[in-house]
Amino acid sequence: MTRHFIRILIGLTVLSVHSLSVFAASNDGPSPVLLRMDKEEGLISSQLVLTFTRVPQFKVKTSGQRIDVAMEGIELSGTLRNLAPDSTLIDVIMARKPQSVVGSFLLRRPPARVETVTHSNPARIILNLFWERQAKGRPSISYRIDGSVQVDGLTAKRMPGSRFQGRWLSFFDEYRSPFVLKAPVAYTMPKLEIPGAVKKWQGPVSIAGAMDVGNWVLIRDKLAQVEIPATPEDTFLGQTVLAEALLRTGAVEEAVKILKRLNRTVETPSPRVRYLTALAKARQGDLYGALVEITEMKINPDLESRWVPRIELLQTEIALSTGSARRALRILQGPGRAWPEALRPIRDLRLLDARAIQAKLVGAGES
C-alpha cells in the first residue's frame, strides 16, 4: 500500500514538472507584435484579420456594435496602420492596459454573430463577422411571377402583375439603397508662425516672404537655391520647411519620408514637426498614428498654448471623418476653449458639420 502510494506521488511530481516546463516553454521568447490589420468584405460577412509575429493569448467580447479583442502581452509595430472607415467599420481604437492591449472595433451595425479563427503560419487572428441577410431582394429574381389569371373561354393565361400596383413610390423605398452624398473631410492646415531663423536666410527668393503669403509652391521649388547656414539647427529647420511645403502642395508621401527622418534625428521633435507629422498621417488615412502624435503633444507640459487649438481642430476633423459627432462636439464646445480669430471660421464650419452628422444619426435612430 505504501509502495503504491509512493509510485503515485512520484508520477504526479513528474507530471507537474513536465506541465510547468511546457508552460514555461510556451511563454519564452519576445512578446508577440501586432504587425498589421486587414479587412475583407463578402456578400453576407466581413473578415477582420490581425497578423502577428506569433499568436498571443486573447479574448473576444462582443457588445452590440462594438467588438473588443484583448491581446495579452503584445506590442504594436511601429508600421502598424489603422483600418480606414468604410460601409461597415467606423473606427478602430487601441487601448493599452497593464498586461494587455485592447483593440476596439466600432461597427456601423451589430453583427448577427462573430466567429474567431486562429492560424499559426502566418500567425493570425481572424474575426468572421456575419450580418443578417437582407429581407429585400432583387425584383427581377423571383421564385414565382406575380399577377392574376385571366380566363378567356377555354384558355387561361397569367397576366403580368405586381404587388406594387397602386403604390409605385414604395418600390423605391424597398428596393433602392438611399442616396447619400458624403463629402470627405478635408484636413485643415492653418497658417503657422514664421521661425525667426528663416528670416535670415539669403537667396534669390525670400522664404520668409513666401511663407507669409502662402506661396508654398515657390518654397518647394526654390528652397534648394537658398543659402541656409550649415548649423544642425538651421539644417533641421530647412528640412522642416521643405516637409511643410511638400505637405501643403499635396506631396504627402514625400513629406512623410522627410518627417520620419526628422523624428529619428532628435530625441524630442519640435511641436512643428510633431504637428506636421500628425497632419501627414491623417491625410494618409493613418488616423491612429495621427492621434498618437496628438496625444504626445498634449501631454507635453512645455507645449506652448498656441498649438492647442490647432491640434484640437485636427482631433475634431479626425472625429468627423469617422462619423463621431459627439466626440467632435465635445472638443469644439469644451469649457475654456479659446479659439484664435484666424481659426474661428473653420471652427464654426466644423461645428455645423458635427451637428449635421448628429442630426442624421438621430433621424436614423443611431444616436
Helices and strands as residue ranges (DSSP letters): H 2-26, E 33-41, E 45-52, E 58-63, E 66-72, E 75-76, E 89-96, E 100-107, E 113-120, E 123-130, E 147-152, E 155-160, H 169-175, G 196-200, H 207-213, H 216-222, G 223-225, H 232-248, H 252-265, H 271-284, H 287-298, G 305-307, H 308-321, H 325-332, G 341-343, H 344-363
